[in-house]
Amino acid sequence: MSTTETKPTGAVILALANQKGGVTKTTSAANLAMMLTFAGNRVLTVDCDPQGNLTYTFGYTPDLLEGTLYDVLRDHATINKIIRHTFFDPTTAMFFDPADAQQARTEAIAGPDLIPINIVASGADGELQNHPTWGTLLRRKLRPLRHMYDYIIIDTNPSLGKMTINALCAADYVCIPLTPEVLPTQGLVNLAKSIEEARTSEANPDLRIAGIVFTRVKHNYKTHLGIMDFVRRDLAPQLGISCFSTEIKESAAFLNAASLRSVVVVAEPESDHAITYWQFLVELVQRVQGPGLSTIQQTYQRLLQGKQERERLRQERAEARREKHGPSLS
């Protein structure tokens, strides 16, 4: 891409990236996409990880798909033909493939659109390298879709291979989920270098880092607290990256939602974990100056007030029990 190319308008394109696996890239991408959809935005998700976890989360079986992102990048399919609509069953919170008659539900609720992927794309590093402009393939393929959506969320694979580089070259912003542990933190420097290379090579000079969000945080674990302090105070400023104030705590709620083939903002929409994700979304949309901020803020405040009201009622009930039965004996 030349520096004279007009910057595309339309959707905000956000990539979630970290070369270390297990830092909740897919979990975060799916929850963010679902919340943005709930807030009335038109959202497209792009699965750039050949493992296909985002594709699976949104109800599709990757290995059974005909036509994926990788087919588009190789010019074996057009991008409009492989976009899937997603739906979940409000009674079970499970996403399902609408083409499966055994799963289809008449009262299904629509989720974001999806560009799926499967394991065939694991050959991208070898196959795409012969393409003279392989790094900007995804950017060019997404360009016609920008006017159709408000947000495009890209989930990347845990490496700095060609699929991730394509995501960085396509994105307006990068969000870095980071579990505060040694290996993910060490990988942050290499990721920052790759982002800078995408900018300085003119492949994507407008790319910006939205920030680091700490995930799977254990506040009773001194190592986590120490690493977060180090990243906030020393490493992130050295790299020119800011950190979000919201921290996503480690919780079985995310695993429980995944086991339902769902996400926590759908499966447990009033839980502390869902509210935390809404809080993070408020921060994120403010930083990327994306549409729908007012609705997102209102939703977050409503959920927060509901949580506070439930806590107030819980305390009143506990006080009433103490007045009736007297203080408990330890």
Secondary structure, DSSP 8 states (H G I E B T S, - for coil): --TTS----SSEEEEE--SSSSSSHHHHHHHHHHHHHHTT--EEEEE--TT-HHHHHTT--GGG-SS-HHHHHTTSS-HHHH-EEEEE-TTT--EE-TT-TTT--TT-EEEEEEE---GGGGGHHHHGGGSTTGGGHHHHHHGGGGGG-SEEEEE--SSSSHHHHHHHHH-SEEEEEE-SSHHHHHHHHHHHHHHHHHHHTSSSTT-EEEEEEEEEE-TT-HHHHHHHHHIIIIIHHHHT--EEEEEEE--HHHHHHHHTTS-HHHHSTTSHHHHHHHHHHHHHHHHHT-TTHHHHHHHHHHHHHHHHHHHHHHHHHHHHHHHHH-----
